Amino acid sequence: MITRLTPQDAAFYRLESSSNPIHIGSLAIVRNTDEGSDLDYDRLVDLVEGRLSLVPRYRRKVREIPLALGRPVWVEDSRFDITYHIRRSALPSPGTDDQLHDLVARLASRPLDQGRPLWEMYLIEGLSDGRSAIFTKTHSALVDGDSALEIGHVILDTSPSPRGVADDAWVAPREPNEVELLVGALSHLAAQPREALEVVREATADAFAMVAAAGKAVDSVVTAVRTATTGAPDSPLNAKTSRSRRFDVVRTDLESYRRIRKRFNCSINDVILAVVTGALRNWLLSRDEALTESATLRAVVPMSVYVDGLDGDRIEPASEVSSFLIDLPVGEPNPVMRLSHISHATEANSKHRRGVQARTLVHMAGFAPASLHAMSVRAASTFAEHTFNLVITNAPGPQTPMYIGGARMLEMYPVSPLLRNQASSIGITSYDGHVFYGLNADRDAMADIDVLAAAVHESMEEMLGACV
């Protein structure tokens, strides 16, 4: 099967560079249960292979059209080898969380092989307390959240016994040769004359101009605000990125956010942004940055919407992804005032932003946040780079335990990519009564990422103290 990349898929594919890999990552911490068999490498391979029919693009690779006469195409990989994509690693037992985060940072730094389907999965063994980790990275061009989901979305189950999936009896087909690709492209251009103009434009456009064009062409990720009238404030968060990354995590309790939400009559999304704002403030102060009370950082916040139950004790699945720019009041010393500023800003944005519907995600069994984060990064990339300081993605997940091949998932951390000249990105996911932060950062520009991680806890304590 040959399908043409959409304008935005093509933009993401060409946007990648050695210092800016554009893949979405996720880190799941799991532990084997008494009810299920031990999750080992062979079991993981069998599980993923049995679910590939639910994400068929994971067997397809990108092929360029000769002479650049059209957008690249997805073709079935005739030499698809699942053991190339699912890999095994181990920490010196008993491995610490810090060692795991260092390994994830190294894995996240490496671009994917563009000659094969654009994803990799690592089973990392040897963690302390009998735990293992599964780190997955998928190119942003591959996942659109509708017709193509992220692999983590389909390998999880709601019980230790994996659900059955019909065998699709896939057989590797013959790949088209260069002549066939060229003839197909010419036939397509003859049938779609407007795309001939697109070919001419793409021949002279750089990657970021293409992203802007793709954002205008693809309605599914369009946002009401393309660029800000003024540039983002100067910040150490904006720096040229190197080829190496640092990664750290934060684990917090969802009940703390609910308590603050109830006390101040706002949304959980607002509370999360206020906690992040307080953490960024403390991190900037640790760097001796001069902060006036009016100082702000501008964030792109592509955020999947939490829908609280009527009793406020449960969270329904997200039904859309919205994207907007927001000025985070890092200069404000009072945590309640920070929350108030953010609540007013998000309320104002809600009247103008446009949501990306995610019905496919909501109604499909699995762990939706991985696909929602991929959609969020797509939405964030439609903003001009000089208009924001960082990206904060936020996707709610199920509040009941999930399992991978019989092993219970204990924690889940997003690993969002760094866009151009962005020293850090913050990915947030709620799951099973907790809110998990994945902090991805440039190794050179953010050597103190651990300070930011600690500052999240400090900010939460400030917010809880204000509830008294």
Helices and strands as residue ranges (DSSP letters): E 3-4, H 7-15, E 23-32, H 41-51, G 52-54, G 56-59, E 60-63, G 66-68, E 73-76, H 82-85, E 86-95, H 97-109, E 119-127, G 128-130, E 131-139, G 151-153, E 156-157, H 178-191, H 194-204, H 207-217, G 219-221, E 245-253, H 254-264, H 268-286, E 297-300, E 303-304, E 307-308, E 315-316, E 320-322, E 325-328, H 335-350, E 355-357, H 359-362, H 369-380, G 385-387, E 390-396, E 403-404, E 407-415, E 424-431, E 434-442, H 449-465
